[in-house]
Amino acid sequence: MLFKATAQKTIVFPLLLLNNLLLIQAVQYKALDFLLLFAILCSFLSLFLRYEFQIDKDTLTYRTYILWLKVYAKTVKPTDIKKIVFKRLSWKTKLAVVKVENGWNMRIALFNPPNVFKELERFAYEYDVDIQKTSDYKILEKTS
């Protein structure tokens, strides 16, 4: 099953405005021009970030795109997973971290449809992957 998410735009817009103000200030200091232009470009490109997380029969796949360009992709099998930790991200937001043997861990939050956590838990039980749930997550599970 395929799950999709996008970058939180409410955080990026103020940063983009701040970078523009810093660029105006950098006119006085020529050494900062390149660095600030790079920061503005990164902030602008972050507006177009999107993520995909796919649970297949025997693999988990995590992909990151900027516009249509695939920037990062990682596929893991159940034997490569150390454990899956379910946490609480904010007041009412769940988070799952898939800890892998080699490489970066997969951080799963704010994906649609929201049943991603149930599917991930089902995957873990099916392949006997260790699961750890924090007490805060258990409280969120009861309320939803």
C-alpha positions in Angstrom: 0.0 0.0 0.0 1.3 3.5 -0.9 1.3 6.4 1.6 2.1 10.0 0.7 3.2 13.1 2.5 4.4 16.6 1.8 6.7 19.1 3.6 5.0 21.3 6.1 4.6 24.6 4.2 3.7 26.6 7.3 7.3 26.3 8.5 8.9 27.0 5.1 7.2 30.3 4.3 8.6 32.3 7.2 12.1 30.9 6.5 11.8 32.0 2.9 10.8 35.5 4.0 13.7 35.6 6.5 16.1 34.5 3.9 15.0 37.3 1.6 15.5 39.8 4.4 19.0 38.5 5.0 19.7 38.8 1.3 18.9 42.5 1.4 21.3 42.8 4.4 24.0 40.8 2.5 24.2 43.5 -0.2 26.5 45.3 2.2 28.7 42.2 2.8 29.6 40.6 -0.5 31.1 37.5 1.1 27.6 36.3 2.3 25.9 36.6 -1.1 26.6 33.0 -2.3 25.7 31.5 1.0 22.4 33.4 1.3 21.4 32.6 -2.3 22.0 29.0 -1.6 19.9 29.2 1.6 17.0 30.8 -0.4 17.3 28.2 -3.1 17.1 25.4 -0.6 14.2 27.0 1.2 12.3 27.4 -2.1 13.0 23.9 -3.2 11.7 22.6 0.2 8.3 23.9 -0.8 8.2 21.1 -3.5 9.3 18.2 -1.3 7.1 15.2 -1.2 7.5 11.8 0.4 6.2 8.3 -0.4 6.2 5.3 1.9 5.2 1.9 0.5 4.5 -1.3 2.3 4.7 -4.2 -0.1 4.4 -7.9 0.7 8.0 -8.3 2.0 9.6 -4.8 1.7 9.3 -1.3 3.0 10.2 1.5 0.6 10.8 5.1 1.4 11.2 7.7 -1.3 11.8 11.5 -1.3 11.1 13.7 -4.4 11.7 17.3 -5.3 9.0 18.1 -7.9 9.2 15.0 -10.1 12.9 14.2 -9.4 13.6 11.3 -7.1 16.2 12.5 -4.6 16.4 9.6 -2.2 15.0 6.0 -2.1 15.6 3.2 0.3 14.1 -0.3 0.3 14.5 -2.6 3.3 13.6 -6.2 3.9 12.3 -7.5 7.3 15.8 -9.1 8.0 17.4 -5.6 7.7 15.1 -4.0 10.4 16.3 -3.9 14.0 13.0 -2.7 15.4 10.2 -0.3 14.9 9.6 2.4 17.5 6.2 4.0 17.8 6.3 7.5 19.4 4.3 10.6 19.9 5.5 13.5 17.7 3.3 16.3 18.9 0.0 16.7 20.9 -2.0 14.5 18.6 0.5 13.2 16.0 1.9 9.8 15.8 5.4 8.9 14.7 7.1 5.6 13.7 10.8 5.2 13.3 12.0 2.1 11.4 15.5 1.4 12.8 17.6 -0.4 10.2 20.9 -2.2 10.4 22.8 -0.1 7.8 22.0 3.4 6.7 19.5 6.0 7.8 16.4 5.1 9.7 13.0 5.7 8.2 10.9 8.3 9.9 7.2 7.9 9.3 4.9 10.8 10.3 2.0 12.8 8.7 1.4 10.3 5.9 -2.0 9.9 4.2 -4.1 7.8 4.6 -3.5 7.7 8.4 -3.8 4.0 8.7 0.0 3.8 7.9 0.7 2.9 11.6 -1.7 0.0 11.6 -0.3 -1.3 8.4 3.3 -0.9 9.7 2.4 -2.8 12.9 0.7 -5.6 10.9 3.9 -5.8 8.8 6.0 -6.1 11.9 3.8 -8.8 13.4 3.8 -10.7 10.1 7.6 -10.8 9.9 8.3 -11.0 13.6 10.1 -7.6 13.8 10.6 -6.1 17.3 8.1 -3.3 18.2 8.5 -0.7 20.9 5.7 1.6 21.8 6.1 4.5 24.2 3.5 5.2 26.8 2.6 8.5 25.0 1.9 6.5 21.8 -0.3 4.0 23.7 -2.4 7.0 25.0 -2.8 8.3 21.4 -3.8 4.8 20.3 -6.6 4.7 22.8 -8.0 8.1 21.7 -8.0 7.4 18.0 
